Every structure is written in structure tokens, then in C-alpha cells.
Amino acid sequence: MKLLTTITASSVLALGVMATSVQAEALKFSTVGSGNDPDAVALRVWEAYIEENSDLEVDVFDSASLVEQGKQGQALGRGTIDAGYMSPAWLSEQIPAWSILDTPYLLTGPDHICAFRDSVLMDKIATETDDAMGIRLMGAAYQGTRTLNLREQRDVQTPADLAGLSLRVVPSPANILMGEGLGANPTPVPFSELYLALQTGTVDAQENPLTLIYSQKFYEVTEQIVTTNHKVLIQFPAFSSRSWANLTEQQQTVVTEGAQVAMDAYTQNVMDLEASLRATIEAEGVVFTDPDRESFRTAVLAAFQSSELAADWEDGVFDAIANMDIGDGCSAMTN
């Protein structure tokens, strides 16, 4: 009996040490963005807020050093990482109705994203994502506006002027449809291979926000930016539901507050960068031209609204998003 008591006491002590170790382990925040990209900077803002206001520790892994692009959802659902980002394309893999947020020319800018974040539709997408994927969406941020970036200059006014042009797109049905709507031949290429693909002429063009065109130095291998401004990007900070269940109520409050602070900083960072980057990129020798944007908008929206993707959209949601009372939400919160 004495031996049994000794073993039991030892076991309890060991379990206590193990529990302490688990609780002391730093939260893992992951992004594919490199060190100075807005999404990596925002995760570090989130990290700082959490560590300053709780007993939690956070480690930020950028540059896809922990999870590769496209695998964030799986890692969050399994609790392999505690926090990261989810895009509409990744959400729609499990919840097809939310591919609607991947529609070009639907969202119009930072204030529109803030209006969506504060709407009942945000509550709906958050609930559905938690139920279907085990991921808690913690808010939304403005990630930038995608525009066309060409290897060689050409006169581009309407989608017809892009006929025969090989346009690199993110490999997903929505992005391939977008490339077709823009008038080009969509060509999926991994992001890690894009610089070389442009340099060698494997593709004739790519489309990304100015922030990425600059940070990835695509201006070195391209000559022109056509300001189609075809897609305003929404970025969702996300937390693993498994990890969330292990937090105390006070810790959950700090994580939630920190996400809001970080996403406001993310939005403002992108807005500030975009305000200055045209002049910066022009100084590198890239020519900016302005097309007939309405012709692109009409062509792309027609392609999406008549597509199989639209069959998954819930009735009335497109109009509800498109016609939101936008106001000046982001501007007010971040100034």
C-alpha cells in the first residue's frame, strides 16, 4: 500500500509538471508573408498586445516557415498552429457559399470591409466557419487592391486588349474565372515561382496589390501596371477553435482585443503603403496606365454571376454586400 501511495504521488507530480509545460508553451502564429509584409507586421502587433496584457507567450512564424500557402485552414482546424489568416478562397473550399467574397469588383475598399466586418453577415460567416472548420474568425482587415502588372508595355483599355496574354493567377476556380473575365489566358503558377516566371516570359503578366509588387520586387521584371483595381482583398485573422477552448476567459478577451488592434493596424499600414507606392514604383521605371475600368467591371461581373460558382451563393447575399451602408468605418477607427 505504501508503494502504491508513492507511485500515485509521483504520477500526480509528473502530470502536474506536464500540465504546466503545456500551459507554458508559446502560441504559434503563422503567415506566408515575409518579415516586413503587412500581414506579418500585424501578427507581431497581435503578439505584442497579447504578451503585454496576459500571461500568454506568442511565437510568430512568417515566410511560410511553419505552414505553406493554402494549408492554413488544415493547420488551424487541427490546432497545429493557434492563429493565422484565412482568405475567402480558403474558406470556400469547405463552405462554397463564401466564394462570393472572392468576386472581383464586389468590395470597394477598406471602409466596405469594415462595414462587412460589423454586419450580421460577418456573424454568419464566423459561425459557419467555426462549425465547419473548427476555426474562429476574429475580425477582418483590408489586404490591398489587386491590379494588373505586365512584363511588356501595351495599350490596354478594355478586356479585348488582353486577348492572348498569359496571366498568372492563384490556382483556384474563382481566380481562373477572374483571369478569363479580364480577357486574358489564366495561368496558375505558384507564388514562389512567380518572379522567375515573369523574368523568363513563362507568363506575360501577374496581378497583385502594389504592396506585394514592391516587396517581391516584381517591378524588376515588369514594365507596366494597368490600374484595373479588380479585386479588393479581405483578410480574416483566425484562431484555432481547439486552442481557443484551452484559454481562460480572460485570455480569450485579450486575444480578441488584440486581433482588433492588429487588424486596424494592418488596414492602416496597407492604406499608407498604397498611398505612396505608385510614386515609388514609378521611380523604378514602371509605367502606370489607367484603363476603362467600367468595361473590366462589367465583363468580370457578368462572368461570375453566370458561373457555376454563383450557384453556391445564397439568395440576396451578393446584393446585401454590394449595397451595404459603408460610411467611413476604417478611416474613423485607424486615424
Disulfide bonds with the S-S distance in Angstrom:
Cys114-Cys330 1.96
